[in-house]
Amino acid sequence: MGIFGIAPLLLVFPLIGVLFNGLVGRRFVEYNRETGEKWSGWFGSIMALSALAVAGTLLFALAGHEFHAEIVVLFDWIHVGEFYVPWAMQVDTLSVTMMLVVTGVGSLIHIYAIGYMHGDPNFSRFFTYLNLFLFFMLILVTGNNYLMLFVGWEGVGLCSFLLIGFWFDRVNAKGEAMNANAARKAFVANRVGDLAMILAMSLTFWTFKSLEFQPVFDSAVEMFESGHMVHFGALEATLGGVLTAITALFLMGAAGKSAQIPLYVWLPDAMAGPTPVSALIHAATMVTSGIYLIVRSNVLFEIVRESGSLLPGIGISSPDLVALTGAATAVIAGLIAFTQFDIKKVLAYSTVSQLGFMIAAVGMGAYVAGMFHLITHAFFKALLFLSSGSVIHGMEHGHHHISHGHHDDHDPFDPQDMRTMGGLRHKMRTTYIVYMIGSLALAGIVPLAGFWSKDEILAHASKNPGPIFFTIYIMLTVAAFCTAFYMGRQLKMVFFGKPRHAAAEHAEESSPLMTRPLMVLAALAVLGGLLNFPFFSEAAYEAAHEAHDYGINLALEHWLEHSIPAFELTEEGIVHMPHTPTWIQFDVAAISTILAVAALLIAVFLVYRNRWQTADERDPLQSTPIWWMAVLPFDTLYMKYLIPLFNRLGDFLAYRIDWNLWHNFFHERVVRDTFVGFSNFASDVLDRQGVDGLVNGAGQVARWLSGGLRLSQTGYARTYALGILLGTVALLAYFLWPFIFG
């Protein structure tokens, strides 16, 4: 095992942070806030950095181990009959990649949160939740089986609930607890996906008698090659059909966690939580769990693709359904972002859209491209969310300045409303520069990181034949155009023009503790494309391929291919993965770049060319024919129709079915009244009149007999002599009777 024996420290360090802040952190803060916040915040951050150091060590250990995966078994977890699941960590190139993203971005967000959460009365509790999230997220990405993955899956869902609702006691002007409601919404929406995960795992174990990744994949390949049928009692099904069901259920699970249609509705509301939460959980890490699940299950998806098994009633394979779901989500969420005024909600819908790109990529078999975009997106979207937090922080400071410290709960000012901003590039120079870098990276402007990862997905979709791939390419191209447009709109509304509110005029730059992590993320957003830099021609790729020397090119693909068995199965001819071009496709790159630049120019110089003067002015988009996007079915259908319908259905089920029928009628009338009636019968009739009657009757008979016998006991000798005489006469009469009358 060697150096891989340090892998459990990945979980130990965040857990120590949880225990410290959960048990004693609050005491430090209450004793001395300034010093206590440093102890609490930096202790949690150091634990995150320590986990990052372990992940970095494992990276070099893998490189020196010829990229061979290592399983570190901590203990036997479940062993009942055939059901054996160890608590084991799988250290391979895919899990280490996720470890580095989670701990690297997570550490920067921890440090940023020290400044952002300064003064919060529950400062230490916040860092307890952040460390707890890292603990469960690392369980998710390091487990060597689906059940351990599911433990982390549920754990990060719990942490999401706790962190979204961190300010659960805050209410809006209408008295609504928006944070608490958003937390519940996220929790319920994710339970739908979790149910699908449970069903998928149950079906997986039934089919392969294991939940460990490698045994499941090996059995799947063996059964596929032999044409083995899967038996369910008297029924049987093809392996392709069973895997179609499993992978479709995985898609539903991923739709819940990674916010895809139709379960994406929780993510925009999740912005109610503190901004570091939005950056860590809802942009860079937790929402990528679904992508990780599909990439980890690549063998199952590629066997389905190779088998030709189709989903009944739809006529497409489950991988194609994954890709189309992702592409549709990318387009719809991108269009909805056009109409948002909350700075964080624009980024939230952008996250949903970019997650759609990743889901589409892995559904098309572009697993490396999907992971590449996952990594670069973690860089620039964490940067944008944290930068938006810096903007909000500056606006709150400006509003505090003009109100002279007076706090009014009924003040309608919203520091997240972009209509109240404007001109902040002069007030918050550092935030403006890093926000611009993140926006251009997200828009796909060359040479920033987002260009390379997004272009690889578009190239994969455009260069593979078939109507589904072509449809996905068109949809993703439209989504890319939308991305550049709404980011141009946001930049113009937030940083350009004149301040539209007094708070914007008095906004100030955030502290270095908040801006320095932004600079690091900005550098990653610029240089992240080097992780999987493509060749510039097919000839260059062929030459490097023959020499087995990739250099800086395709570094991520060369790294991840050791954890994606579908590559090896393709080389062996067992499956045939769709091919991802390994050199830049200049036609695709040119189209995407031209569209991105055009969208930015249209937003900045055409639609928003006239600078707003006040926050009350009409959004220029409202004057264009495309304002119908404000009433997109997927934006309003849930809130205006499905949610009220769901609430009425919930009320009917809760009050009519559960309370009136199940509780009042069945429990109280049938169960309780029947039980009470029988108890009364047993007590009053069987016990009191039956058992007690027999016992009491026997006592009364004995008393009557004893009373009669007592009369014969007078104590006089003449009475006893008379008794003896009468007895003697009776005996003589008895014996002489036959002789006299016989």
C-alpha positions in Angstrom: 0.0 0.0 0.0 2.9 2.4 0.8 2.2 6.1 0.4 -1.5 5.3 -0.4 -2.0 4.5 3.2 -2.4 8.3 3.9 -5.6 8.3 1.9 -7.9 8.1 5.0 -6.4 11.4 6.1 -8.5 13.0 3.4 -11.5 12.3 5.6 -9.8 12.7 9.0 -8.8 16.3 8.5 -12.2 17.7 7.6 -13.7 15.6 10.4 -11.3 17.2 12.9 -12.5 20.6 11.6 -16.1 19.6 12.2 -15.4 18.5 15.7 -13.3 21.5 16.6 -15.8 24.1 15.4 -18.8 22.1 16.4 -17.7 21.5 20.0 -15.5 24.5 21.0 -15.4 27.0 18.1 -18.4 28.9 19.3 -16.8 29.4 22.7 -13.8 30.9 21.1 -15.9 33.3 19.1 -18.1 34.3 22.1 -15.1 34.9 24.4 -13.3 37.2 21.9 -14.9 37.7 18.5 -11.9 39.0 16.7 -9.5 36.3 17.9 -12.2 33.6 18.0 -13.2 34.1 14.4 -9.6 33.7 13.4 -9.3 30.5 15.3 -12.5 29.1 14.0 -12.1 30.2 10.4 -8.5 29.4 10.0 -8.7 26.1 11.7 -11.4 25.0 9.3 -9.4 26.4 6.4 -6.2 24.7 7.5 -8.1 21.4 7.7 -9.3 21.9 4.1 -5.7 22.8 3.0 -4.4 19.7 4.7 -6.8 17.6 2.7 -5.6 19.3 -0.4 -2.0 18.4 0.5 -3.0 14.8 0.9 -4.8 14.9 -2.5 -1.7 16.4 -4.1 0.5 13.7 -2.5 -1.8 11.0 -3.9 -1.5 12.6 -7.4 2.3 12.2 -7.4 1.9 8.7 -5.8 -0.3 7.6 -8.8 2.1 9.1 -11.3 4.9 7.1 -9.7 2.8 4.0 -9.6 2.2 3.9 -13.4 -1.3 5.3 -12.8 -2.5 2.0 -11.4 -5.6 2.3 -9.1 -5.1 1.4 -5.5 -7.9 0.3 -3.1 -7.4 1.2 0.5 -9.8 -0.9 2.7 -10.5 0.7 6.0 -12.8 -2.0 7.4 -15.5 -4.5 6.3 -18.7 -2.5 6.4 -21.6 -4.8 5.4 -21.3 -8.6 5.0 -24.6 -10.5 5.0 -24.7 -13.6 2.9 -23.8 -12.5 -0.7 -24.2 -8.8 0.2 -20.6 -7.7 0.9 -19.7 -4.0 0.9 -16.3 -2.8 2.3 -15.7 0.7 3.5 -12.8 1.2 1.0 -11.3 4.2 -0.8 -10.5 3.9 -4.5 -7.5 6.1 -5.4 -7.3 6.4 -9.1 -6.9 9.3 -11.6 -10.6 10.1 -11.7 -11.1 10.2 -7.9 -7.9 12.1 -7.4 -9.0 14.7 -10.0 -12.2 15.2 -8.0 -10.3 15.3 -4.7 -8.1 18.1 -6.1 -11.1 20.1 -7.3 -13.1 19.7 -4.1 -10.2 20.4 -1.7 -8.5 23.1 -3.9 -11.5 25.2 -4.7 -12.9 24.4 -1.3 -9.8 25.7 0.5 -10.0 29.0 -1.4 -13.7 29.4 -0.5 -13.0 28.6 3.2 -10.4 31.4 3.3 -12.8 33.8 1.5 -15.6 32.9 3.9 -13.4 34.1 6.9 -13.8 37.6 5.5 -17.3 37.3 4.1 -18.9 35.8 7.3 -17.1 38.3 9.6 -19.5 39.4 12.3 -22.1 36.6 11.8 -23.4 35.4 15.1 -23.1 31.8 14.0 -19.6 32.1 12.5 -18.3 28.8 13.9 -21.4 26.9 12.9 -20.9 28.0 9.3 -17.4 26.5 9.2 -18.7 23.3 10.9 -21.0 22.9 8.0 -18.3 23.7 5.4 -15.9 21.1 6.8 -18.8 18.6 7.1 -19.5 19.1 3.4 -15.9 18.4 2.5 -16.0 15.3 4.6 -19.1 13.9 2.8 -18.0 15.1 -0.7 -14.7 13.3 -0.3 -16.6 10.1 0.7 -18.6 10.4 -2.4 -15.6 10.7 -4.8 -13.3 8.2 -3.0 -15.7 5.3 -2.4 -15.0 2.1 -4.3 -18.6 1.1 -4.5 -22.0 2.6 -5.2 -23.3 2.3 -1.6 -20.3 4.3 -0.2 -20.9 6.8 -3.0 -24.5 7.0 -1.9 -23.5 7.8 1.7 -21.5 10.8 0.5 -24.4 11.6 -1.9 -26.9 11.8 0.9 -24.3 13.6 3.2 -23.7 16.4 0.7 -27.5 16.7 0.3 -27.8 17.1 4.1 -25.1 19.8 4.1 -26.8 21.5 1.2 -30.0 21.7 3.2 -28.1 23.0 6.3 -26.1 25.7 4.4 -28.9 26.9 2.1 -31.1 27.4 5.2 -28.2 28.7 7.3 -30.0 32.0 7.8 -33.3 30.1 8.4 -34.7 32.8 10.7 -34.6 35.6 8.1 -37.9 36.6 6.5 -38.6 38.9 3.6 -41.1 41.9 3.6 -44.0 39.5 3.2 -43.0 37.5 6.3 -41.8 34.5 4.2 -38.9 32.5 5.4 -37.2 32.4 2.0 -34.0 30.7 3.2 -35.9 27.9 5.0 -38.3 27.4 2.1 -35.4 27.2 -0.3 -33.6 24.6 1.8 -36.7 22.5 2.0 -37.3 22.8 -1.8 -33.7 21.6 -2.4 -34.1 18.7 0.0 -37.4 17.5 -1.5 -36.2 17.9 -5.1 -33.1 15.9 -4.4 -35.1 13.1 -2.7 -36.7 12.3 -6.1 -33.2 11.7 -7.6 -32.2 9.8 -4.5 -35.1 7.4 -4.9 -33.9 6.7 -8.4 -30.4 6.0 -7.0 -31.7 3.5 -4.5 -33.7 1.7 -7.2 -30.6 1.7 -9.5 -28.4 0.2 -6.8 -30.9 -2.4 -6.0 -31.2 -3.5 -9.6 -27.4 -3.4 -9.9 -26.9 -5.7 -7.0 -29.7 -8.1 -8.2 -27.9 -8.3 -11.6 -24.2 -8.5 -10.6 -24.4 -9.6 -6.9 -22.0 -6.7 -6.1 -22.0 -2.9 -5.7 -18.2 -2.5 -6.0 -17.3 -0.7 -9.1 -14.7 -3.0 -10.6 -16.6 -6.3 -10.0 -19.7 -4.7 -11.4 -17.9 -3.5 -14.6 -16.1 -6.8 -15.0 -19.3 -8.8 -14.7 -21.1 -6.5 -17.1 -18.4 -7.0 -19.8 -18.3 -10.8 -19.3 -22.1 -11.1 -19.4 -22.3 -8.8 -22.5 -19.7 -10.9 -24.4 -21.4 -14.2 -23.5 -24.9 -12.9 -24.2 -26.0 -13.9 -20.7 -29.6 -13.2 -19.8 -30.6 -11.6 -16.5 -33.2 -13.6 -14.6 -35.8 -12.1 -12.2 -37.6 -15.1 -10.9 -39.5 -16.6 -13.8 -38.8 -13.5 -15.9 -35.7 -12.8 -17.9 -34.3 -9.8 -19.7 -31.3 -9.0 -21.8 -28.3 -7.3 -20.2 -28.8 -4.3 -22.5 -32.3 -3.9 -21.3 -31.4 -4.1 -17.6 -28.5 -1.7 -18.0 -30.8 0.6 -19.9 -33.1 0.7 -16.8 -30.1 1.2 -14.5 -28.5 4.0 -16.5 -31.9 5.7 -16.9 -32.3 5.7 -13.1 -28.7 7.0 -12.8 -29.8 9.9 -15.1 -32.7 10.7 -12.8 -30.4 10.7 -9.8 -28.0 13.0 -11.7 -30.9 15.2 -12.7 -31.6 15.8 -9.0 -28.1 16.4 -7.8 -26.8 18.2 -10.9 -30.0 20.2 -11.5 -31.2 19.0 -14.9 -34.7 19.1 -16.4 -37.1 18.6 -14.7 -35.4 18.7 -11.3 -33.3 21.9 -11.8 -35.8 24.2 -10.1 -34.2 23.9 -6.6 -30.8 25.4 -7.7 -31.8 29.1 -8.4 -33.6 29.2 -5.0 -30.6 27.8 -3.3 -28.9 31.2 -3.9 -30.7 32.3 -0.6 -27.7 30.8 1.2 -24.5 32.7 1.9 -22.4 33.3 -1.2 -19.5 31.0 -0.2 -22.1 28.2 -0.1 -23.3 29.1 -3.6 -19.7 29.0 -4.8 -18.6 25.8 -3.1 -21.7 23.6 -3.3 -23.9 24.9 -6.0 -21.2 25.8 -8.6 -18.0 23.9 -8.1 -18.5 20.6 -6.3 -21.8 19.1 -5.1 -23.7 19.8 -8.3 -21.0 17.9 -10.3 -21.8 14.7 -8.4 -24.1 13.6 -11.2 -21.4 14.1 -13.8 -19.0 12.1 -11.7 -21.5 9.3 -11.3 -22.0 8.9 -15.0 -18.3 9.1 -15.8 -17.6 6.5 -13.1 -20.3 4.3 -14.7 -18.9 4.7 -18.2 -18.7 1.0 -18.8 -22.4 0.5 -18.2 -23.4 3.4 -20.5 -21.1 2.2 -23.3 -22.5 -1.3 -23.1 -26.0 0.1 -23.5 -24.8 2.2 -26.5 -23.2 -0.9 -28.0 -26.1 -3.2 -27.4 -28.5 -1.0 -29.2 -31.1 -1.3 -26.5 -33.7 1.5 -26.5 -35.9 3.0 -23.9 -39.5 1.8 -24.5 -41.9 4.4 -25.8 -39.0 6.8 -26.6 -37.0 5.0 -29.2 -33.6 6.2 -28.1 -30.9 4.8 -25.9 -30.3 5.9 -22.3 -26.9 7.6 -23.2 -28.7 9.6 -25.9 -31.4 10.5 -23.4 -28.6 11.7 -21.0 -27.1 13.9 -23.8 -30.4 15.3 -25.0 -31.5 16.1 -21.4 -28.2 18.0 -20.8 -28.5 19.9 -24.1 -32.1 20.9 -23.4 -31.2 22.0 -19.9 -28.3 24.1 -21.3 -30.6 26.0 -23.7 -33.6 26.5 -21.4 -31.6 27.6 -18.4 -29.5 29.9 -20.6 -32.7 31.6 -21.9 -34.2 32.0 -18.5 -31.0 33.7 -17.3 -31.8 36.6 -19.8 -34.6 37.8 -17.5 -33.0 37.6 -14.0 -32.1 40.8 -12.1 -30.6 39.1 -9.0 -26.8 38.9 -9.6 -26.6 35.5 -8.1 -29.6 34.0 -9.9 -28.1 34.9 -13.2 -25.1 32.8 -12.2 -27.4 30.1 -10.8 -29.2 29.6 -14.1 -25.8 29.8 -15.8 -24.6 27.0 -13.6 -27.7 24.9 -14.6 -26.8 25.6 -18.2 -23.2 24.7 -17.8 -24.1 21.5 -16.0 -26.2 20.8 -19.0 -23.1 21.0 -21.2 -21.3 18.5 -18.9 -24.2 16.1 -18.9 -24.5 16.3 -22.6 -20.8 15.6 -23.0 -20.8 12.5 -20.8 -24.0 11.3 -22.5 -22.3 11.5 -25.9 -19.4 9.5 -24.6 -17.0 12.5 -24.3 -16.1 11.7 -20.7 -12.8 13.5 -20.7 -14.4 16.6 -22.3 -17.1 16.5 -19.6 -14.5 16.3 -16.8 -12.4 19.0 -18.5 -15.4 21.4 -18.5 -16.2 20.3 -14.9 -12.7 21.5 -13.8 -12.6 24.7 -15.7 -16.2 25.5 -14.7 -15.2 25.0 -11.1 -12.5 27.7 -11.5 -14.4 30.4 -13.3 -17.8 29.8 -11.7 -16.4 29.8 -8.2 -14.6 33.0 -9.2 -17.9 34.6 -10.4 -19.9 33.6 -7.4 -17.3 34.8 -5.0 -16.9 38.0 -7.0 -20.7 38.5 -6.9 -20.4 38.1 -3.1 -17.7 40.8 -3.1 -20.1 43.0 -5.1 -23.0 42.3 -2.7 -20.6 43.0 0.2 -19.7 46.3 -1.3 -23.3 47.3 -1.9 -24.2 46.4 1.7 -21.4 48.5 2.9 -22.6 51.4 0.7 -26.1 51.1 2.0 -24.9 50.9 5.5 -22.9 54.1 4.9 -25.9 56.1 3.6 -28.2 54.8 6.4 -25.7 55.8 9.0 -25.9 52.4 10.7 -29.7 52.6 11.0 -31.2 49.2 10.2 -34.7 49.0 8.9 -36.3 45.6 8.3 -38.8 47.2 6.0 -36.2 48.8 3.7 -36.9 47.5 0.2 -33.2 47.8 -0.8 -31.8 44.6 -2.2 -28.0 44.5 -2.5 -28.3 41.6 -5.0 -30.5 43.5 -7.5 -28.4 44.5 -10.5 -30.8 47.3 -11.3 -29.5 49.2 -8.2 -25.9 48.8 -9.3 -23.9 50.4 -12.1 -20.5 52.1 -12.2 -18.9 49.6 -9.8 -15.8 49.2 -11.9 -14.5 52.5 -10.5 -15.5 51.6 -6.9 -14.3 48.0 -6.8 -11.5 47.8 -9.3 -10.1 44.4 -8.2 -13.5 42.8 -8.2 -14.3 44.3 -11.6 -11.1 42.8 -13.2 -11.6 39.3 -11.8 -15.3 39.4 -12.6 -14.4 40.3 -16.2 -12.0 37.4 -16.4 -14.5 35.0 -15.1 -17.3 36.3 -17.4 -15.1 36.0 -20.5 -14.0 32.5 -19.5 -17.6 31.5 -19.0 -18.6 33.1 -22.4 -15.9 31.0 -24.1 -13.6 33.7 -25.3 -10.2 32.4 -26.4 -7.7 31.8 -24.8 -9.4 31.6 -21.4 -10.2 28.2 -19.9 -13.8 28.1 -20.8 -13.1 28.3 -24.5 -11.0 25.1 -24.6 -13.3 22.9 -22.5 -16.5 24.1 -24.1 -15.0 23.9 -27.6 -14.0 20.3 -27.0 -17.7 19.4 -26.2 -18.9 21.2 -29.3 -16.3 19.5 -31.4 -17.3 16.1 -30.2 -21.0 16.8 -31.0 -20.3 18.2 -34.4 -17.8 15.6 -35.6 -19.8 12.5 -34.8 -22.4 11.4 -37.3 -26.1 11.0 -36.6 -29.1 13.3 -36.1 -28.9 13.1 -32.3 -25.3 14.5 -32.3 -26.2 17.2 -34.8 -29.3 18.2 -32.8 -27.1 18.4 -29.6 -24.5 20.5 -31.4 -27.1 23.0 -32.5 -28.7 23.2 -29.0 -25.3 23.6 -27.3 -24.3 26.3 -29.8 -27.4 28.2 -29.0 -26.8 27.8 -25.3 -23.2 29.1 -25.8 -24.6 32.2 -27.5 -27.0 32.7 -24.7 -24.2 32.4 -22.2 -22.2 35.2 -23.8 -25.3 37.4 -24.0 -26.4 37.2 -20.4 -22.9 37.7 -19.1 -22.5 40.8 -21.3 -25.8 42.0 -19.9 -24.7 41.4 -16.4 -21.3 43.1 -16.9 -23.0 46.2 -18.3 -25.6 46.4 -15.6 -23.2 45.9 -12.7 -20.0 47.6 -13.6 -20.7 50.1 -16.4 -22.7 53.3 -16.6 -23.5 55.5 -13.6 -24.5 54.2 -10.2 -28.3 53.8 -10.1 -28.5 53.8 -6.3 -26.8 55.8 -3.5 -25.5 52.4 -2.2 -23.6 51.9 -5.5 -22.0 55.4 -5.2 -20.6 54.5 -1.7 -19.6 50.9 -2.4 -16.1 49.9 -1.4 -13.7 47.2 -2.4 -13.7 44.1 -0.2 -10.9 43.2 2.1 -7.8 41.4 0.9 -8.9 38.3 2.7 -11.8 38.1 0.2 -10.0 39.4 -3.0 -6.8 37.3 -2.8 -8.7 34.0 -3.3 -10.4 35.7 -6.3 -7.0 36.4 -7.8 -5.9 32.8 -7.5 -9.2 31.6 -9.1 -8.8 34.2 -11.9 -5.3 32.9 -12.7 -6.8 29.4 -12.8 -9.6 30.6 -15.1 -6.9 32.0 -17.5 -4.5 29.0 -17.4 -7.0 26.1 -16.9 -7.2 25.4 -20.6 -3.6 24.0 -20.4 -5.0 21.0 -18.5 -6.1 19.4 -21.8 -4.6 21.6 -24.4 -5.4 20.2 -27.9 -3.0 19.7 -30.8 -3.3 22.2 -33.6 -3.4 19.7 -36.4 -4.0 16.0 -37.0 -0.5 15.6 -38.3 0.9 16.9 -35.0 -1.3 14.5 -33.1 -0.2 11.6 -35.2 3.4 12.4 -34.7 3.1 12.7 -31.0 1.0 9.5 -30.9 3.7 7.5 -32.6 6.3 8.9 -30.3 4.1 8.4 -27.2 5.0 11.9 -26.2 2.0 14.1 -25.6 3.8 16.8 -23.6 1.4 19.4 -22.4 -1.2 18.4 -25.0 -4.1 16.2 -23.9 -2.7 16.0 -20.4 -6.1 15.4 -18.8 -7.1 12.8 -21.4 -3.8 10.9 -20.9 -4.4 11.1 -17.1 -8.1 10.1 -17.0 -7.9 7.3 -19.6 -6.5 5.0 -16.8 -9.8 5.4 -14.9 -12.2 5.1 -17.8 -12.3 1.5 -18.8 -14.4 2.2 -21.9 -11.2 3.4 -23.6 -9.6 0.0 -23.2 -12.8 -1.8 -24.2 -12.9 0.3 -27.4 -9.4 -0.7 -28.2 -10.3 -4.3 -27.7 -13.4 -3.9 -30.0 -15.9 -4.8 -27.3 -17.6 -1.4 -27.5 -17.2 1.5 -29.9 -17.1 4.9 -28.1 -17.9 8.0 -30.1 -14.6 9.7 -31.0 -13.6 13.0 -29.5 -11.2 15.0 -31.8 -7.8 15.4 -30.2 -6.9 18.4 -32.3 -8.6 21.8 -32.5 -11.5 21.9 -34.9 -11.0 25.4 -36.4 -14.5 25.6 -38.0 -16.2 24.8 -34.7 -13.9 27.1 -32.8 -14.4 29.9 -35.2 -18.2 29.6 -35.1 -18.4 29.5 -31.3 -15.9 32.4 -30.9 -17.8 34.6 -33.5 -21.1 33.8 -31.8 -19.7 34.5 -28.3 -18.1 37.9 -29.4 -21.3 38.8 -31.3 -23.5 38.0 -28.2 -21.3 40.2 -26.0 -21.3 43.0 -28.5 -25.1 42.8 -28.9 -25.7 42.8 -25.2 -23.2 45.7 -24.4 -23.6 48.0 -27.4 -27.0 47.2 -28.9 -29.5 46.1 -26.3 -27.9 47.9 -23.4 -26.3 50.8 -25.3 -28.4 53.4 -23.4 -27.1 53.6 -19.9 -29.8 53.5 -17.2 -30.1 56.5 -15.0 -32.3 55.1 -12.1 -33.1 51.6 -10.8 -36.8 52.0 -11.7 -36.2 52.3 -15.5 -37.5 49.5 -17.7 -35.1 46.8 -18.7 -34.3 47.3 -22.4 -35.0 43.6 -23.0 -38.6 44.3 -22.1 -38.8 46.4 -25.3 -37.5 43.6 -27.5 -39.5 40.8 -29.1 -37.6 38.2 -27.1 -39.1 39.3 -23.8 -41.4 36.3 -24.1 -38.5 34.5 -22.4 -39.7 36.0 -19.2 -42.7 33.7 -19.4 -40.9 30.6 -20.7 -43.0 27.5 -19.8 -40.1 26.0 -17.8 -39.6 29.3 -15.9 -43.2 29.9 -14.9 -44.9 26.5 -15.4 -43.4 25.3 -12.1 -44.2 28.4 -10.1 -47.6 29.3 -11.5 -49.1 25.9 -12.3 -47.2 22.9 -11.1 -46.2 24.2 -7.7 -49.8 25.3 -6.8 -51.1 22.0 -8.2 -48.4 20.2 -6.1 -49.4 22.2 -3.0 -53.1 21.4 -3.5 -52.2 17.7 -4.1 -50.0 17.9 -1.0 -52.8 19.4 1.1 -55.2 16.8 -0.2 -52.8 14.0 0.6 -51.9 15.5 4.0 -55.3 16.5 5.3 -57.8 14.4 3.4 -55.9 11.1 2.9 -53.4 11.1 5.7 -55.1 13.1 8.5 -58.9 12.6 7.9 -58.8 9.1 6.3 -55.6 7.4 7.6 -55.3 9.2 11.0 -58.9 10.1 12.0 -60.8 7.3 10.4 -58.4 4.3 10.3 -56.2 5.0 13.4 -58.8 6.5 15.6 -62.1 4.9 14.4 -60.8 1.5 13.2 -57.7 0.8 15.2 -58.2 2.9 18.4 -62.0 2.5 18.8 -61.8 -1.2 18.1 -59.0 -1.7 20.5 -60.7 0.4 23.2 -64.0 -1.4 22.6 -62.4 -4.8 22.9 -60.5 -3.6 26.0 -63.7 -2.4 27.6 -65.4 -5.8 26.8 -62.5 -7.7 28.2 -62.4 -5.6 31.3 -66.1 -5.2 32.0 -67.5 -8.6 30.8 -64.8 -11.1 30.5 -62.7 -10.0 33.5 -65.2 -8.4 35.9 -68.2 -10.6 35.2 -66.5 -13.7 34.0 -63.2 -14.3 35.8 -64.2 -12.2 38.8 -67.7 -13.7 38.9 -66.4 -17.2 39.0 -63.9 -16.4 41.8 -66.4 -14.3 43.8 -69.1 -16.9 43.3 -66.8 -19.7 44.6 -66.1 -17.6 47.6 -69.8 -16.9 48.3 -70.7 -20.7 48.0 -67.8 -21.5 50.4 -69.1 -18.8 52.8 -72.7 -20.2 52.7 -71.6 -23.7 53.3 -69.3 -22.7 56.1 -72.1 -20.6 57.7 -74.4 -23.7 57.7 -71.7 -25.9 59.2 -71.0 -23.3 61.8 -74.5 -23.7 63.2 -73.8 -27.3 64.1 -70.9 -26.4 66.3 -72.6 -25.3 69.6 -70.0 -26.4 72.1 -72.5 -28.5 74.3 -71.9 -32.2 75.0 -75.6 -33.1 74.8 -75.7 -31.7 71.3 -72.8 -33.8 70.2 -74.3 -36.9 71.9 -77.6 -36.3 70.1 -75.6 -36.0 66.9 -73.8 -39.3 67.5 -77.2 -41.0 68.3 -78.8 -39.7 65.1 -75.8 -40.8 63.2 -75.9 -44.3 64.7 -79.6 -44.6 63.9 -78.9 -43.5 60.3 -76.2 -46.1 59.8 -78.3 -48.9 61.3 -81.2 -47.9 59.0 -78.9 -47.9 56.0 -77.6 -51.4 56.7 -80.9 -52.9 57.8 -83.0 -51.5 55.1 -82.4 -54.3 52.6 -83.2 -57.0 55.1 -86.4 -55.4 56.3 -87.8 -54.4 52.9 -85.9 -56.7 50.7 
